[in-house]
Structure formats: C-alpha cells, structure tokens
Amino acid sequence: MALSCVNKGHCGTDAPRWLIGAHPTVDDGVVQHEVCFSSFGNCCYYSTKINVRNCEGFYVYRLQRPPHCYLRYCGSGLP
C-alpha cells in the first residue's frame, strides 16, 4: 500500500487511499493504522482505520469497505 499522498487520478480513481506512517515490524503483530483518501486537493480529505500485519516479507491488510464506489486503495507499485 502507498505510504505517501497519492494524487488524484492514480489507481483508477479520483480519490486514492494511502497508509499514514510506516508498516509494522514482525514483532508488532497486528496494528491499527490510519489511511487517508486524497481528494479535492487535500491529501487526507477522508480517513479511516485498517489493521496491518507484517508476515516476514509481505504485509496483510484487513481493509474497510470504502463508503463510496469512487474511493479505492492504492498500491505502492513494488513487486
């Protein structure tokens, strides 16, 4: 998931969502993180919480369903 503000139009949406802060370490276990939707020139026009876990080499996200169909999560673009 992207870790910085994502501009309008990326990830096939006018309001992409991105993770605030760093990913957790393995020792952190499951942590709650805030995510923001970028929209209307504001990097955090709307925010909500998700759960994230570091599984030694990849992350698992428990995502909330976006409240509107034009809001989407945005990946980091890394393999």
mmCIF file of the N, C-alpha and C atoms, coordinates in Angstrom:
data_MODEL
# 
_entry.id   MODEL 
# 
loop_
_atom_site.group_PDB 
_atom_site.id 
_atom_site.type_symbol 
_atom_site.label_atom_id 
_atom_site.label_alt_id 
_atom_site.label_comp_id 
_atom_site.label_asym_id 
_atom_site.label_entity_id 
_atom_site.label_seq_id 
_atom_site.pdbx_PDB_ins_code 
_atom_site.Cartn_x 
_atom_site.Cartn_y 
_atom_site.Cartn_z 
_atom_site.occupancy 
_atom_site.B_iso_or_equiv 
_atom_site.pdbx_formal_charge 
_atom_site.auth_seq_id 
_atom_site.auth_comp_id 
_atom_site.auth_asym_id 
_atom_site.auth_atom_id 
_atom_site.pdbx_PDB_model_num 
ATOM 1   N N  . MET A 1 1  ? 0.836   -1.165  0.000   1.00 0.00 ? 1  MET A N  1 
ATOM 2   C CA . MET A 1 1  ? 0.000   0.000   0.000   1.00 0.00 ? 1  MET A CA 1 
ATOM 3   C C  . MET A 1 1  ? 0.888   1.237   0.000   1.00 0.00 ? 1  MET A C  1 
ATOM 4   N N  . ALA A 1 2  ? 0.460   2.258   -0.715  1.00 0.00 ? 2  ALA A N  1 
ATOM 5   C CA . ALA A 1 2  ? 1.226   3.501   -0.783  1.00 0.00 ? 2  ALA A CA 1 
ATOM 6   C C  . ALA A 1 2  ? 1.393   4.106   0.608   1.00 0.00 ? 2  ALA A C  1 
ATOM 7   N N  . LEU A 1 3  ? 2.577   4.706   0.865   1.00 0.00 ? 3  LEU A N  1 
ATOM 8   C CA . LEU A 1 3  ? 2.894   5.283   2.172   1.00 0.00 ? 3  LEU A CA 1 
ATOM 9   C C  . LEU A 1 3  ? 2.978   6.803   2.152   1.00 0.00 ? 3  LEU A C  1 
ATOM 10  N N  . SER A 1 4  ? 2.577   7.404   1.053   1.00 0.00 ? 4  SER A N  1 
ATOM 11  C CA . SER A 1 4  ? 2.553   8.863   0.970   1.00 0.00 ? 4  SER A CA 1 
ATOM 12  C C  . SER A 1 4  ? 1.377   9.271   0.101   1.00 0.00 ? 4  SER A C  1 
ATOM 13  N N  . CYS A 1 5  ? 1.068   10.535  0.149   1.00 0.00 ? 5  CYS A N  1 
ATOM 14  C CA . CYS A 1 5  ? -0.087  11.070  -0.571  1.00 0.00 ? 5  CYS A CA 1 
ATOM 15  C C  . CYS A 1 5  ? -0.056  10.648  -2.042  1.00 0.00 ? 5  CYS A C  1 
ATOM 16  N N  . VAL A 1 6  ? -1.185  10.172  -2.515  1.00 0.00 ? 6  VAL A N  1 
ATOM 17  C CA . VAL A 1 6  ? -1.313  9.723   -3.901  1.00 0.00 ? 6  VAL A CA 1 
ATOM 18  C C  . VAL A 1 6  ? -2.223  10.717  -4.617  1.00 0.00 ? 6  VAL A C  1 
ATOM 19  N N  . ASN A 1 7  ? -1.750  11.224  -5.759  1.00 0.00 ? 7  ASN A N  1 
ATOM 20  C CA . ASN A 1 7  ? -2.503  12.239  -6.487  1.00 0.00 ? 7  ASN A CA 1 
ATOM 21  C C  . ASN A 1 7  ? -3.778  11.695  -7.124  1.00 0.00 ? 7  ASN A C  1 
ATOM 22  N N  . LYS A 1 8  ? -4.739  12.578  -7.269  1.00 0.00 ? 8  LYS A N  1 
ATOM 23  C CA . LYS A 1 8  ? -5.994  12.272  -7.951  1.00 0.00 ? 8  LYS A CA 1 
ATOM 24  C C  . LYS A 1 8  ? -5.696  11.650  -9.313  1.00 0.00 ? 8  LYS A C  1 
ATOM 25  N N  . GLY A 1 9  ? -6.461  10.651  -9.683  1.00 0.00 ? 9  GLY A N  1 
ATOM 26  C CA . GLY A 1 9  ? -6.301  10.006  -10.978 1.00 0.00 ? 9  GLY A CA 1 
ATOM 27  C C  . GLY A 1 9  ? -5.444  8.753   -10.942 1.00 0.00 ? 9  GLY A C  1 
ATOM 28  N N  . HIS A 1 10 ? -4.669  8.544   -9.882  1.00 0.00 ? 10 HIS A N  1 
ATOM 29  C CA . HIS A 1 10 ? -3.863  7.330   -9.771  1.00 0.00 ? 10 HIS A CA 1 
ATOM 30  C C  . HIS A 1 10 ? -4.733  6.185   -9.275  1.00 0.00 ? 10 HIS A C  1 
ATOM 31  N N  . CYS A 1 11 ? -4.340  4.993   -9.577  1.00 0.00 ? 11 CYS A N  1 
ATOM 32  C CA . CYS A 1 11 ? -5.035  3.772   -9.138  1.00 0.00 ? 11 CYS A CA 1 
ATOM 33  C C  . CYS A 1 11 ? -6.462  3.708   -9.674  1.00 0.00 ? 11 CYS A C  1 
ATOM 34  N N  . GLY A 1 12 ? -6.712  4.386   -10.790 1.00 0.00 ? 12 GLY A N  1 
ATOM 35  C CA . GLY A 1 12 ? -8.013  4.309   -11.442 1.00 0.00 ? 12 GLY A CA 1 
ATOM 36  C C  . GLY A 1 12 ? -9.146  4.983   -10.690 1.00 0.00 ? 12 GLY A C  1 
ATOM 37  N N  . THR A 1 13 ? -8.832  6.001   -9.876  1.00 0.00 ? 13 THR A N  1 
ATOM 38  C CA . THR A 1 13 ? -9.875  6.669   -9.105  1.00 0.00 ? 13 THR A CA 1 
ATOM 39  C C  . THR A 1 13 ? -9.539  8.139   -8.888  1.00 0.00 ? 13 THR A C  1 
ATOM 40  N N  . ASP A 1 14 ? -10.549 8.922   -8.594  1.00 0.00 ? 14 ASP A N  1 
ATOM 41  C CA . ASP A 1 14 ? -10.339 10.325  -8.248  1.00 0.00 ? 14 ASP A CA 1 
ATOM 42  C C  . ASP A 1 14 ? -9.971  10.495  -6.779  1.00 0.00 ? 14 ASP A C  1 
ATOM 43  N N  . ALA A 1 15 ? -10.099 9.432   -5.973  1.00 0.00 ? 15 ALA A N  1 
ATOM 44  C CA . ALA A 1 15 ? -9.810  9.520   -4.541  1.00 0.00 ? 15 ALA A CA 1 
ATOM 45  C C  . ALA A 1 15 ? -9.061  8.278   -4.059  1.00 0.00 ? 15 ALA A C  1 
ATOM 46  N N  . PRO A 1 16 ? -7.744  8.167   -4.366  1.00 0.00 ? 16 PRO A N  1 
ATOM 47  C CA . PRO A 1 16 ? -6.971  7.011   -3.917  1.00 0.00 ? 16 PRO A CA 1 
ATOM 48  C C  . PRO A 1 16 ? -6.696  7.065   -2.414  1.00 0.00 ? 16 PRO A C  1 
ATOM 49  N N  . ARG A 1 17 ? -6.554  5.911   -1.814  1.00 0.00 ? 17 ARG A N  1 
ATOM 50  C CA . ARG A 1 17 ? -6.315  5.809   -0.373  1.00 0.00 ? 17 ARG A CA 1 
ATOM 51  C C  . ARG A 1 17 ? -4.880  5.353   -0.139  1.00 0.00 ? 17 ARG A C  1 
ATOM 52  N N  . TRP A 1 18 ? -4.269  5.858   0.920   1.00 0.00 ? 18 TRP A N  1 
ATOM 53  C CA . TRP A 1 18 ? -2.878  5.528   1.247   1.00 0.00 ? 18 TRP A CA 1 
ATOM 54  C C  . TRP A 1 18 ? -2.699  5.427   2.757   1.00 0.00 ? 18 TRP A C  1 
ATOM 55  N N  . LEU A 1 19 ? -1.655  4.694   3.186   1.00 0.00 ? 19 LEU A N  1 
ATOM 56  C CA . LEU A 1 19 ? -1.389  4.400   4.585   1.00 0.00 ? 19 LEU A CA 1 
ATOM 57  C C  . LEU A 1 19 ? -0.554  5.506   5.222   1.00 0.00 ? 19 LEU A C  1 
ATOM 58  N N  . ILE A 1 20 ? -0.992  6.007   6.372   1.00 0.00 ? 20 ILE A N  1 
ATOM 59  C CA . ILE A 1 20 ? -0.231  7.020   7.112   1.00 0.00 ? 20 ILE A CA 1 
ATOM 60  C C  . ILE A 1 20 ? 0.763   6.306   8.027   1.00 0.00 ? 20 ILE A C  1 
ATOM 61  N N  . GLY A 1 21 ? 2.029   6.693   7.945   1.00 0.00 ? 21 GLY A N  1 
ATOM 62  C CA . GLY A 1 21 ? 3.052   6.107   8.800   1.00 0.00 ? 21 GLY A CA 1 
ATOM 63  C C  . GLY A 1 21 ? 3.729   4.917   8.155   1.00 0.00 ? 21 GLY A C  1 
ATOM 64  N N  . ALA A 1 22 ? 4.574   4.271   8.932   1.00 0.00 ? 22 ALA A N  1 
ATOM 65  C CA . ALA A 1 22 ? 5.347   3.130   8.448   1.00 0.00 ? 22 ALA A CA 1 
ATOM 66  C C  . ALA A 1 22 ? 4.614   1.823   8.693   1.00 0.00 ? 22 ALA A C  1 
ATOM 67  N N  . HIS A 1 23 ? 4.954   0.820   7.914   1.00 0.00 ? 23 HIS A N  1 
ATOM 68  C CA . HIS A 1 23 ? 4.408   -0.520  8.151   1.00 0.00 ? 23 HIS A CA 1 
ATOM 69  C C  . HIS A 1 23 ? 4.942   -1.068  9.480   1.00 0.00 ? 23 HIS A C  1 
ATOM 70  N N  . PRO A 1 24 ? 4.204   -1.952  10.120  1.00 0.00 ? 24 PRO A N  1 
ATOM 71  C CA . PRO A 1 24 ? 4.668   -2.520  11.390  1.00 0.00 ? 24 PRO A CA 1 
ATOM 72  C C  . PRO A 1 24 ? 5.820   -3.508  11.181  1.00 0.00 ? 24 PRO A C  1 
ATOM 73  N N  . THR A 1 25 ? 6.537   -3.780  12.265  1.00 0.00 ? 25 THR A N  1 
ATOM 74  C CA . THR A 1 25 ? 7.548   -4.830  12.245  1.00 0.00 ? 25 THR A CA 1 
ATOM 75  C C  . THR A 1 25 ? 6.858   -6.162  12.546  1.00 0.00 ? 25 THR A C  1 
ATOM 76  N N  . VAL A 1 26 ? 7.569   -7.253  12.362  1.00 0.00 ? 26 VAL A N  1 
ATOM 77  C CA . VAL A 1 26 ? 7.024   -8.579  12.675  1.00 0.00 ? 26 VAL A CA 1 
ATOM 78  C C  . VAL A 1 26 ? 6.637   -8.642  14.153  1.00 0.00 ? 26 VAL A C  1 
ATOM 79  N N  . ASP A 1 27 ? 7.494   -8.104  15.019  1.00 0.00 ? 27 ASP A N  1 
ATOM 80  C CA . ASP A 1 27 ? 7.245   -8.140  16.465  1.00 0.00 ? 27 ASP A CA 1 
ATOM 81  C C  . ASP A 1 27 ? 6.035   -7.319  16.902  1.00 0.00 ? 27 ASP A C  1 
ATOM 82  N N  . ASP A 1 28 ? 5.626   -6.353  16.092  1.00 0.00 ? 28 ASP A N  1 
ATOM 83  C CA . ASP A 1 28 ? 4.462   -5.523  16.430  1.00 0.00 ? 28 ASP A CA 1 
ATOM 84  C C  . ASP A 1 28 ? 3.154   -6.304  16.389  1.00 0.00 ? 28 ASP A C  1 
ATOM 85  N N  . GLY A 1 29 ? 3.121   -7.387  15.612  1.00 0.00 ? 29 GLY A N  1 
ATOM 86  C CA . GLY A 1 29 ? 1.873   -8.131  15.434  1.00 0.00 ? 29 GLY A CA 1 
ATOM 87  C C  . GLY A 1 29 ? 0.888   -7.332  14.596  1.00 0.00 ? 29 GLY A C  1 
ATOM 88  N N  . VAL A 1 30 ? -0.389  -7.494  14.874  1.00 0.00 ? 30 VAL A N  1 
ATOM 89  C CA . VAL A 1 30 ? -1.428  -6.753  14.145  1.00 0.00 ? 30 VAL A CA 1 
ATOM 90  C C  . VAL A 1 30 ? -1.544  -5.366  14.768  1.00 0.00 ? 30 VAL A C  1 
ATOM 91  N N  . VAL A 1 31 ? -1.455  -4.342  13.934  1.00 0.00 ? 31 VAL A N  1 
ATOM 92  C CA . VAL A 1 31 ? -1.587  -2.967  14.413  1.00 0.00 ? 31 VAL A CA 1 
ATOM 93  C C  . VAL A 1 31 ? -2.686  -2.255  13.629  1.00 0.00 ? 31 VAL A C  1 
ATOM 94  N N  . GLN A 1 32 ? -3.281  -1.262  14.265  1.00 0.00 ? 32 GLN A N  1 
ATOM 95  C CA . GLN A 1 32 ? -4.285  -0.451  13.589  1.00 0.00 ? 32 GLN A CA 1 
ATOM 96  C C  . GLN A 1 32 ? -3.591  0.789   13.037  1.00 0.00 ? 32 GLN A C  1 
ATOM 97  N N  . HIS A 1 33 ? -3.845  1.086   11.765  1.00 0.00 ? 33 HIS A N  1 
ATOM 98  C CA . HIS A 1 33 ? -3.257  2.244   11.095  1.00 0.00 ? 33 HIS A CA 1 
ATOM 99  C C  . HIS A 1 33 ? -4.356  3.094   10.493  1.00 0.00 ? 33 HIS A C  1 
ATOM 100 N N  . GLU A 1 34 ? -4.080  4.379   10.419  1.00 0.00 ? 34 GLU A N  1 
ATOM 101 C CA . GLU A 1 34 ? -4.992  5.285   9.729   1.00 0.00 ? 34 GLU A CA 1 
ATOM 102 C C  . GLU A 1 34 ? -4.634  5.304   8.250   1.00 0.00 ? 34 GLU A C  1 
ATOM 103 N N  . VAL A 1 35 ? -5.648  5.344   7.401   1.00 0.00 ? 35 VAL A N  1 
ATOM 104 C CA . VAL A 1 35 ? -5.451  5.514   5.967   1.00 0.00 ? 35 VAL A CA 1 
ATOM 105 C C  . VAL A 1 35 ? -6.258  6.727   5.524   1.00 0.00 ? 35 VAL A C  1 
ATOM 106 N N  . CYS A 1 36 ? -5.743  7.433   4.534   1.00 0.00 ? 36 CYS A N  1 
ATOM 107 C CA . CYS A 1 36 ? -6.395  8.642   4.028   1.00 0.00 ? 36 CYS A CA 1 
ATOM 108 C C  . CYS A 1 36 ? -6.778  8.488   2.574   1.00 0.00 ? 36 CYS A C  1 
ATOM 109 N N  . PHE A 1 37 ? -7.864  9.131   2.208   1.00 0.00 ? 37 PHE A N  1 
ATOM 110 C CA . PHE A 1 37 ? -8.258  9.286   0.809   1.00 0.00 ? 37 PHE A CA 1 
ATOM 111 C C  . PHE A 1 37 ? -7.813  10.677  0.362   1.00 0.00 ? 37 PHE A C  1 
ATOM 112 N N  . SER A 1 38 ? -7.089  10.743  -0.751  1.00 0.00 ? 38 SER A N  1 
ATOM 113 C CA . SER A 1 38 ? -6.703  12.029  -1.336  1.00 0.00 ? 38 SER A CA 1 
ATOM 114 C C  . SER A 1 38 ? -7.812  12.473  -2.275  1.00 0.00 ? 38 SER A C  1 
ATOM 115 N N  . SER A 1 39 ? -8.307  13.687  -2.071  1.00 0.00 ? 39 SER A N  1 
ATOM 116 C CA . SER A 1 39 ? -9.366  14.192  -2.941  1.00 0.00 ? 39 SER A CA 1 
ATOM 117 C C  . SER A 1 39 ? -9.517  15.698  -2.767  1.00 0.00 ? 39 SER A C  1 
ATOM 118 N N  . PHE A 1 40 ? -9.996  16.353  -3.796  1.00 0.00 ? 40 PHE A N  1 
ATOM 119 C CA . PHE A 1 40 ? -10.279 17.792  -3.767  1.00 0.00 ? 40 PHE A CA 1 
ATOM 120 C C  . PHE A 1 40 ? -9.067  18.604  -3.307  1.00 0.00 ? 40 PHE A C  1 
ATOM 121 N N  . GLY A 1 41 ? -7.859  18.196  -3.740  1.00 0.00 ? 41 GLY A N  1 
ATOM 122 C CA . GLY A 1 41 ? -6.632  18.908  -3.403  1.00 0.00 ? 41 GLY A CA 1 
ATOM 123 C C  . GLY A 1 41 ? -6.167  18.715  -1.976  1.00 0.00 ? 41 GLY A C  1 
ATOM 124 N N  . ASN A 1 42 ? -6.773  17.788  -1.249  1.00 0.00 ? 42 ASN A N  1 
ATOM 125 C CA . ASN A 1 42 ? -6.422  17.528  0.142   1.00 0.00 ? 42 ASN A CA 1 
ATOM 126 C C  . ASN A 1 42 ? -5.914  16.093  0.253   1.00 0.00 ? 42 ASN A C  1 
ATOM 127 N N  . CYS A 1 43 ? -4.695  15.903  0.756   1.00 0.00 ? 43 CYS A N  1 
ATOM 128 C CA . CYS A 1 43 ? -4.115  14.557  0.868   1.00 0.00 ? 43 CYS A CA 1 
ATOM 129 C C  . CYS A 1 43 ? -4.868  13.665  1.852   1.00 0.00 ? 43 CYS A C  1 
ATOM 130 N N  . CYS A 1 44 ? -5.599  14.276  2.765   1.00 0.00 ? 44 CYS A N  1 
ATOM 131 C CA . CYS A 1 44 ? -6.355  13.471  3.722   1.00 0.00 ? 44 CYS A CA 1 
ATOM 132 C C  . CYS A 1 44 ? -7.776  14.016  3.838   1.00 0.00 ? 44 CYS A C  1 
ATOM 133 N N  . TYR A 1 45 ? -8.473  14.005  2.713   1.00 0.00 ? 45 TYR A N  1 
ATOM 134 C CA . TYR A 1 45 ? -9.846  14.509  2.666   1.00 0.00 ? 45 TYR A CA 1 
ATOM 135 C C  . TYR A 1 45 ? -10.774 13.672  3.543   1.00 0.00 ? 45 TYR A C  1 
ATOM 136 N N  . TYR A 1 46 ? -10.528 12.358  3.578   1.00 0.00 ? 46 TYR A N  1 
ATOM 137 C CA . TYR A 1 46 ? -11.341 11.430  4.373   1.00 0.00 ? 46 TYR A CA 1 
ATOM 138 C C  . TYR A 1 46 ? -10.399 10.367  4.916   1.00 0.00 ? 46 TYR A C  1 
ATOM 139 N N  . SER A 1 47 ? -10.576 9.951   6.162   1.00 0.00 ? 47 SER A N  1 
ATOM 140 C CA . SER A 1 47 ? -9.712  8.910   6.707   1.00 0.00 ? 47 SER A CA 1 
ATOM 141 C C  . SER A 1 47 ? -10.517 7.851   7.445   1.00 0.00 ? 47 SER A C  1 
ATOM 142 N N  . THR A 1 48 ? -9.898  6.695   7.601   1.00 0.00 ? 48 THR A N  1 
ATOM 143 C CA . THR A 1 48 ? -10.486 5.587   8.334   1.00 0.00 ? 48 THR A CA 1 
ATOM 144 C C  . THR A 1 48 ? -9.347  4.724   8.868   1.00 0.00 ? 48 THR A C  1 
ATOM 145 N N  . LYS A 1 49 ? -9.661  3.686   9.605   1.00 0.00 ? 49 LYS A N  1 
ATOM 146 C CA . LYS A 1 49 ? -8.649  2.799   10.190  1.00 0.00 ? 49 LYS A CA 1 
ATOM 147 C C  . LYS A 1 49 ? -8.702  1.422   9.520   1.00 0.00 ? 49 LYS A C  1 
ATOM 148 N N  . ILE A 1 50 ? -7.519  0.793   9.398   1.00 0.00 ? 50 ILE A N  1 
ATOM 149 C CA . ILE A 1 50 ? -7.415  -0.586  8.921   1.00 0.00 ? 50 ILE A CA 1 
ATOM 150 C C  . ILE A 1 50 ? -6.446  -1.324  9.843   1.00 0.00 ? 50 ILE A C  1 
ATOM 151 N N  . ASN A 1 51 ? -6.425  -2.640  9.769   1.00 0.00 ? 51 ASN A N  1 
ATOM 152 C CA . ASN A 1 51 ? -5.450  -3.448  10.500  1.00 0.00 ? 51 ASN A CA 1 
ATOM 153 C C  . ASN A 1 51 ? -4.374  -3.930  9.530   1.00 0.00 ? 51 ASN A C  1 
ATOM 154 N N  . VAL A 1 52 ? -3.117  -3.923  10.000  1.00 0.00 ? 52 VAL A N  1 
ATOM 155 C CA . VAL A 1 52 ? -1.972  -4.331  9.175   1.00 0.00 ? 52 VAL A CA 1 
ATOM 156 C C  . VAL A 1 52 ? -1.101  -5.277  9.987   1.00 0.00 ? 52 VAL A C  1 
ATOM 157 N N  . ARG A 1 53 ? -0.573  -6.300  9.313   1.00 0.00 ? 53 ARG A N  1 
ATOM 158 C CA . ARG A 1 53 ? 0.354   -7.233  9.958   1.00 0.00 ? 53 ARG A CA 1 
ATOM 159 C C  . ARG A 1 53 ? 1.534   -7.503  9.030   1.00 0.00 ? 53 ARG A C  1 
ATOM 160 N N  . ASN A 1 54 ? 2.728   -7.532  9.603   1.00 0.00 ? 54 ASN A N  1 
ATOM 161 C CA . ASN A 1 54 ? 3.939   -7.864  8.868   1.00 0.00 ? 54 ASN A CA 1 
ATOM 162 C C  . ASN A 1 54 ? 4.147   -9.371  8.982   1.00 0.00 ? 54 ASN A C  1 
ATOM 163 N N  . CYS A 1 55 ? 4.171   -10.065 7.864   1.00 0.00 ? 55 CYS A N  1 
ATOM 164 C CA . CYS A 1 55 ? 4.324   -11.521 7.850   1.00 0.00 ? 55 CYS A CA 1 
ATOM 165 C C  . CYS A 1 55 ? 5.678   -11.917 7.251   1.00 0.00 ? 55 CYS A C  1 
ATOM 166 N N  . GLU A 1 56 ? 6.746   -11.265 7.688   1.00 0.00 ? 56 GLU A N  1 
ATOM 167 C CA . GLU A 1 56 ? 8.110   -11.571 7.257   1.00 0.00 ? 56 GLU A CA 1 
ATOM 168 C C  . GLU A 1 56 ? 8.253   -11.621 5.741   1.00 0.00 ? 56 GLU A C  1 
ATOM 169 N N  . GLY A 1 57 ? 8.199   -10.491 5.111   1.00 0.00 ? 57 GLY A N  1 
ATOM 170 C CA . GLY A 1 57 ? 8.391   -10.416 3.667   1.00 0.00 ? 57 GLY A CA 1 
ATOM 171 C C  . GLY A 1 57 ? 7.170   -9.923  2.914   1.00 0.00 ? 57 GLY A C  1 
ATOM 172 N N  . PHE A 1 58 ? 6.029   -9.905  3.560   1.00 0.00 ? 58 PHE A N  1 
ATOM 173 C CA . PHE A 1 58 ? 4.833   -9.333  2.941   1.00 0.00 ? 58 PHE A CA 1 
ATOM 174 C C  . PHE A 1 58 ? 3.913   -8.833  4.047   1.00 0.00 ? 58 PHE A C  1 
ATOM 175 N N  . TYR A 1 59 ? 2.960   -7.995  3.675   1.00 0.00 ? 59 TYR A N  1 
ATOM 176 C CA . TYR A 1 59 ? 2.017   -7.424  4.629   1.00 0.00 ? 59 TYR A CA 1 
ATOM 177 C C  . TYR A 1 59 ? 0.615   -7.929  4.338   1.00 0.00 ? 59 TYR A C  1 
ATOM 178 N N  . VAL A 1 60 ? -0.145  -8.098  5.388   1.00 0.00 ? 60 VAL A N  1 
ATOM 179 C CA . VAL A 1 60 ? -1.552  -8.477  5.264   1.00 0.00 ? 60 VAL A CA 1 
ATOM 180 C C  . VAL A 1 60 ? -2.367  -7.311  5.798   1.00 0.00 ? 60 VAL A C  1 
ATOM 181 N N  . TYR A 1 61 ? -3.360  -6.898  5.015   1.00 0.00 ? 61 TYR A N  1 
ATOM 182 C CA . TYR A 1 61 ? -4.214  -5.775  5.371   1.00 0.00 ? 61 TYR A CA 1 
ATOM 183 C C  . TYR A 1 61 ? -5.649  -6.257  5.560   1.00 0.00 ? 61 TYR A C  1 
ATOM 184 N N  . ARG A 1 62 ? -6.273  -5.821  6.629   1.00 0.00 ? 62 ARG A N  1 
ATOM 185 C CA . ARG A 1 62 ? -7.715  -6.024  6.778   1.00 0.00 ? 62 ARG A CA 1 
ATOM 186 C C  . ARG A 1 62 ? -8.343  -4.670  6.470   1.00 0.00 ? 62 ARG A C  1 
ATOM 187 N N  . LEU A 1 63 ? -8.876  -4.566  5.263   1.00 0.00 ? 63 LEU A N  1 
ATOM 188 C CA . LEU A 1 63 ? -9.359  -3.292  4.741   1.00 0.00 ? 63 LEU A CA 1 
ATOM 189 C C  . LEU A 1 63 ? -10.830 -3.086  5.067   1.00 0.00 ? 63 LEU A C  1 
ATOM 190 N N  . GLN A 1 64 ? -11.177 -1.832  5.269   1.00 0.00 ? 64 GLN A N  1 
ATOM 191 C CA . GLN A 1 64 ? -12.575 -1.448  5.419   1.00 0.00 ? 64 GLN A CA 1 
ATOM 192 C C  . GLN A 1 64 ? -13.146 -1.225  4.019   1.00 0.00 ? 64 GLN A C  1 
ATOM 193 N N  . ARG A 1 65 ? -14.409 -1.539  3.841   1.00 0.00 ? 65 ARG A N  1 
ATOM 194 C CA . ARG A 1 65 ? -15.056 -1.252  2.559   1.00 0.00 ? 65 ARG A CA 1 
ATOM 195 C C  . ARG A 1 65 ? -15.173 0.263   2.409   1.00 0.00 ? 65 ARG A C  1 
ATOM 196 N N  . PRO A 1 66 ? -14.690 0.822   1.282   1.00 0.00 ? 66 PRO A N  1 
ATOM 197 C CA . PRO A 1 66 ? -14.826 2.263   1.086   1.00 0.00 ? 66 PRO A CA 1 
ATOM 198 C C  . PRO A 1 66 ? -16.311 2.667   1.083   1.00 0.00 ? 66 PRO A C  1 
ATOM 199 N N  . PRO A 1 67 ? -16.633 3.835   1.658   1.00 0.00 ? 67 PRO A N  1 
ATOM 200 C CA . PRO A 1 67 ? -18.023 4.251   1.760   1.00 0.00 ? 67 PRO A CA 1 
ATOM 201 C C  . PRO A 1 67 ? -18.657 4.672   0.434   1.00 0.00 ? 67 PRO A C  1 
ATOM 202 N N  . HIS A 1 68 ? -17.836 4.923   -0.583  1.00 0.00 ? 68 HIS A N  1 
ATOM 203 C CA . HIS A 1 68 ? -18.341 5.301   -1.908  1.00 0.00 ? 68 HIS A CA 1 
ATOM 204 C C  . HIS A 1 68 ? -17.564 4.525   -2.967  1.00 0.00 ? 68 HIS A C  1 
ATOM 205 N N  . CYS A 1 69 ? -18.198 4.264   -4.093  1.00 0.00 ? 69 CYS A N  1 
ATOM 206 C CA . CYS A 1 69 ? -17.571 3.430   -5.128  1.00 0.00 ? 69 CYS A CA 1 
ATOM 207 C C  . CYS A 1 69 ? -16.362 4.092   -5.788  1.00 0.00 ? 69 CYS A C  1 
ATOM 208 N N  . TYR A 1 70 ? -16.222 5.403   -5.720  1.00 0.00 ? 70 TYR A N  1 
ATOM 209 C CA . TYR A 1 70 ? -15.096 6.075   -6.369  1.00 0.00 ? 70 TYR A CA 1 
ATOM 210 C C  . TYR A 1 70 ? -13.856 6.163   -5.465  1.00 0.00 ? 70 TYR A C  1 
ATOM 211 N N  . LEU A 1 71 ? -13.942 5.675   -4.233  1.00 0.00 ? 71 LEU A N  1 
ATOM 212 C CA . LEU A 1 71 ? -12.810 5.643   -3.320  1.00 0.00 ? 71 LEU A CA 1 
ATOM 213 C C  . LEU A 1 71 ? -12.142 4.273   -3.420  1.00 0.00 ? 71 LEU A C  1 
ATOM 214 N N  . ARG A 1 72 ? -10.797 4.251   -3.580  1.00 0.00 ? 72 ARG A N  1 
ATOM 215 C CA . ARG A 1 72 ? -10.084 2.979   -3.732  1.00 0.00 ? 72 ARG A CA 1 
ATOM 216 C C  . ARG A 1 72 ? -8.766  3.009   -2.970  1.00 0.00 ? 72 ARG A C  1 
ATOM 217 N N  . TYR A 1 73 ? -8.293  1.809   -2.610  1.00 0.00 ? 73 TYR A N  1 
ATOM 218 C CA . TYR A 1 73 ? -6.962  1.668   -2.028  1.00 0.00 ? 73 TYR A CA 1 
ATOM 219 C C  . TYR A 1 73 ? -5.941  1.741   -3.152  1.00 0.00 ? 73 TYR A C  1 
ATOM 220 N N  . CYS A 1 74 ? -4.736  2.218   -2.821  1.00 0.00 ? 74 CYS A N  1 
ATOM 221 C CA . CYS A 1 74 ? -3.704  2.391   -3.833  1.00 0.00 ? 74 CYS A CA 1 
ATOM 222 C C  . CYS A 1 74 ? -2.464  1.608   -3.415  1.00 0.00 ? 74 CYS A C  1 
ATOM 223 N N  . GLY A 1 75 ? -1.923  0.787   -4.305  1.00 0.00 ? 75 GLY A N  1 
ATOM 224 C CA . GLY A 1 75 ? -0.721  0.017   -4.019  1.00 0.00 ? 75 GLY A CA 1 
ATOM 225 C C  . GLY A 1 75 ? 0.524   0.855   -4.154  1.00 0.00 ? 75 GLY A C  1 
ATOM 226 N N  . SER A 1 76 ? 1.636   0.302   -3.711  1.00 0.00 ? 76 SER A N  1 
ATOM 227 C CA . SER A 1 76 ? 2.910   1.018   -3.746  1.00 0.00 ? 76 SER A CA 1 
ATOM 228 C C  . SER A 1 76 ? 3.619   0.879   -5.087  1.00 0.00 ? 76 SER A C  1 
ATOM 229 N N  . GLY A 1 77 ? 3.199   -0.084  -5.889  1.00 0.00 ? 77 GLY A N  1 
ATOM 230 C CA . GLY A 1 77 ? 3.862   -0.309  -7.163  1.00 0.00 ? 77 GLY A CA 1 
ATOM 231 C C  . GLY A 1 77 ? 5.107   -1.174  -7.053  1.00 0.00 ? 77 GLY A C  1 
ATOM 232 N N  . LEU A 1 78 ? 5.373   -1.700  -5.859  1.00 0.00 ? 78 LEU A N  1 
ATOM 233 C CA . LEU A 1 78 ? 6.541   -2.565  -5.671  1.00 0.00 ? 78 LEU A CA 1 
ATOM 234 C C  . LEU A 1 78 ? 6.158   -4.012  -5.909  1.00 0.00 ? 78 LEU A C  1 
ATOM 235 N N  . PRO A 1 79 ? 7.088   -4.834  -6.412  1.00 0.00 ? 79 PRO A N  1 
ATOM 236 C CA . PRO A 1 79 ? 6.758   -6.245  -6.645  1.00 0.00 ? 79 PRO A CA 1 
ATOM 237 C C  . PRO A 1 79 ? 6.551   -6.998  -5.346  1.00 0.00 ? 79 PRO A C  1 
# 
